[in-house]
Amino acid sequence: QVQLVESGGGLVRPGGSLRLSCAASGSIFSIYTMSWYRQAPGKQRELVAGITSAGATNYADSVKGRFTISREPAKNTVTLQMNSLKPEDTAVYSCNLRRPSIPTMLEYWGQGTQVTVSS
């Protein structure tokens, strides 16, 4: 079983920065996608950013130019650098990992970490 542990959430002022980390442990893997999702109270969960084991990235339009996702394969860690934070970024951020398991895939979720942007 793969376990994902997020860290780095907290309270920050508008315009500030936070760096979220997601550390994976358990099964060894080489092909995967890891993503950050977020969900605010009363709203649907949305994809924030994702990265593949090949290094390809994608971002939600709302965070492009402000957030950067990266990976550190040696530590099985994915990070999300969040700059120029806005109150609208307030949400629980969760790490997701998907890897192929023919004919389907395996999916894992972290516990989530709270990000609050407020003055």
C-alpha positions as a Markdown table, in Angstrom:
| # | Residue | x | y | z |
|---|---|---|---|---|
| 1 | Gln | 0.0 | 0.0 | 0.0 |
| 2 | Val | 1.1 | 3.5 | -0.8 |
| 3 | Gln | 0.8 | 6.2 | 1.8 |
| 4 | Leu | 0.8 | 9.9 | 1.1 |
| 5 | Val | 1.6 | 12.5 | 3.7 |
| 6 | Glu | 1.1 | 16.2 | 3.1 |
| 7 | Ser | 2.8 | 19.0 | 4.9 |
| 8 | Gly | 3.3 | 22.8 | 4.7 |
| 9 | Gly | -0.2 | 24.1 | 5.1 |
| 10 | Gly | -1.1 | 27.0 | 7.3 |
| 11 | Leu | -2.2 | 30.6 | 7.6 |
| 12 | Val | -0.8 | 33.2 | 5.3 |
| 13 | Arg | -1.6 | 36.7 | 4.3 |
| 14 | Pro | -2.8 | 37.6 | 0.8 |
| 15 | Gly | 0.2 | 37.9 | -1.5 |
| 16 | Gly | 2.2 | 35.6 | 0.6 |
| 17 | Ser | 3.6 | 32.2 | -0.2 |
| 18 | Leu | 3.4 | 28.6 | 1.0 |
| 19 | Arg | 5.2 | 25.4 | 0.0 |
| 20 | Leu | 3.3 | 22.2 | 0.2 |
| 21 | Ser | 5.0 | 18.8 | 0.2 |
| 22 | Cys | 3.6 | 15.4 | -0.5 |
| 23 | Ala | 5.8 | 12.4 | 0.5 |
| 24 | Ala | 5.0 | 9.0 | -0.7 |
| 25 | Ser | 6.0 | 5.8 | 1.1 |
| 26 | Gly | 5.3 | 2.1 | 0.7 |
| 27 | Ser | 5.4 | 0.5 | -2.8 |
| 28 | Ile | 8.1 | 1.4 | -5.2 |
| 29 | Phe | 7.0 | 2.9 | -8.5 |
| 30 | Ser | 8.5 | 4.5 | -11.5 |
| 31 | Ile | 5.4 | 5.4 | -13.7 |
| 32 | Tyr | 2.9 | 7.7 | -12.1 |
| 33 | Thr | 1.0 | 10.9 | -12.0 |
| 34 | Met | 0.9 | 13.0 | -8.8 |
| 35 | Ser | -1.5 | 15.9 | -8.4 |
| 36 | Trp | -2.7 | 18.4 | -5.9 |
| 37 | Tyr | -6.4 | 18.9 | -5.5 |
| 38 | Arg | -8.3 | 21.4 | -3.3 |
| 39 | Gln | -11.7 | 21.7 | -1.9 |
| 40 | Ala | -13.3 | 24.6 | -0.1 |
| 41 | Pro | -16.3 | 24.3 | 2.1 |
| 42 | Gly | -19.5 | 24.0 | 0.0 |
| 43 | Lys | -17.6 | 23.7 | -3.2 |
| 44 | Gln | -16.5 | 20.8 | -5.4 |
| 45 | Arg | -13.0 | 19.4 | -5.4 |
| 46 | Glu | -10.9 | 20.7 | -8.2 |
| 47 | Leu | -7.6 | 19.9 | -9.7 |
| 48 | Val | -4.9 | 22.4 | -8.9 |
| 49 | Ala | -1.8 | 21.0 | -10.5 |
| 50 | Gly | -0.4 | 17.7 | -11.7 |
| 51 | Ile | 2.9 | 16.2 | -12.7 |
| 52 | Thr | 3.9 | 12.9 | -14.4 |
| 53 | Ser | 6.9 | 10.8 | -13.8 |
| 54 | Ala | 8.2 | 12.1 | -17.1 |
| 55 | Gly | 8.0 | 15.7 | -15.8 |
| 56 | Ala | 5.0 | 16.9 | -17.7 |
| 57 | Thr | 2.9 | 19.4 | -15.7 |
| 58 | Asn | -0.5 | 21.0 | -15.9 |
| 59 | Tyr | -2.3 | 23.7 | -13.9 |
| 60 | Ala | -5.7 | 25.0 | -13.3 |
| 61 | Asp | -6.2 | 28.3 | -15.1 |
| 62 | Ser | -6.8 | 30.0 | -11.7 |
| 63 | Val | -3.3 | 29.2 | -10.5 |
| 64 | Lys | -1.2 | 29.5 | -13.7 |
| 65 | Gly | 1.7 | 31.8 | -13.1 |
| 66 | Arg | 1.4 | 31.6 | -9.4 |
| 67 | Phe | 1.8 | 28.0 | -8.5 |
| 68 | Thr | 4.6 | 25.6 | -9.5 |
| 69 | Ile | 4.5 | 21.8 | -9.1 |
| 70 | Ser | 7.8 | 19.9 | -9.0 |
| 71 | Arg | 9.1 | 16.5 | -8.0 |
| 72 | Glu | 12.0 | 15.0 | -6.2 |
| 73 | Pro | 12.1 | 11.4 | -7.3 |
| 74 | Ala | 14.9 | 10.4 | -4.9 |
| 75 | Lys | 12.7 | 11.2 | -2.0 |
| 76 | Asn | 9.4 | 10.2 | -3.6 |
| 77 | Thr | 8.2 | 13.8 | -2.9 |
| 78 | Val | 6.1 | 16.2 | -4.9 |
| 79 | Thr | 6.0 | 19.9 | -3.9 |
| 80 | Leu | 3.6 | 22.7 | -4.7 |
| 81 | Gln | 5.1 | 26.2 | -4.5 |
| 82 | Met | 2.3 | 28.7 | -4.1 |
| 83 | Asn | 3.0 | 32.4 | -4.6 |
| 84 | Ser | 0.9 | 35.5 | -4.7 |
| 85 | Leu | -1.8 | 33.7 | -2.7 |
| 86 | Lys | -5.3 | 35.0 | -2.7 |
| 87 | Pro | -8.2 | 34.4 | -0.3 |
| 88 | Glu | -9.9 | 32.4 | -3.0 |
| 89 | Asp | -7.0 | 29.8 | -2.6 |
| 90 | Thr | -8.3 | 28.9 | 0.9 |
| 91 | Ala | -9.1 | 25.2 | 0.9 |
| 92 | Val | -8.0 | 21.8 | 2.0 |
| 93 | Tyr | -5.3 | 20.7 | -0.3 |
| 94 | Ser | -4.9 | 16.9 | -0.9 |
| 95 | Cys | -2.2 | 14.9 | -2.7 |
| 96 | Asn | -3.2 | 12.3 | -5.2 |
| 97 | Leu | -1.2 | 9.6 | -6.8 |
| 98 | Arg | -2.2 | 7.4 | -9.7 |
| 99 | Arg | -0.3 | 4.6 | -11.3 |
| 100 | Pro | -1.2 | 2.0 | -13.9 |
| 101 | Ser | -2.5 | -1.4 | -12.9 |
| 102 | Ile | -3.8 | -3.0 | -16.0 |
| 103 | Pro | -6.6 | -3.0 | -16.9 |
| 104 | Thr | -7.3 | -0.1 | -14.6 |
| 105 | Met | -5.2 | 2.0 | -12.3 |
| 106 | Leu | -4.4 | 2.4 | -8.6 |
| 107 | Glu | -5.2 | 5.6 | -6.8 |
| 108 | Tyr | -4.2 | 6.9 | -3.5 |
| 109 | Trp | -5.0 | 10.0 | -1.5 |
| 110 | Gly | -3.3 | 11.9 | 1.4 |
| 111 | Gln | -5.1 | 13.1 | 4.4 |
| 112 | Gly | -5.1 | 16.8 | 3.3 |
| 113 | Thr | -3.7 | 20.0 | 4.6 |
| 114 | Gln | -5.5 | 23.2 | 5.3 |
| 115 | Val | -4.4 | 26.4 | 3.5 |
| 116 | Thr | -6.0 | 29.6 | 4.7 |
| 117 | Val | -5.3 | 32.9 | 3.1 |
| 118 | Ser | -6.5 | 35.8 | 5.2 |
| 119 | Ser | -5.5 | 39.2 | 6.5 |
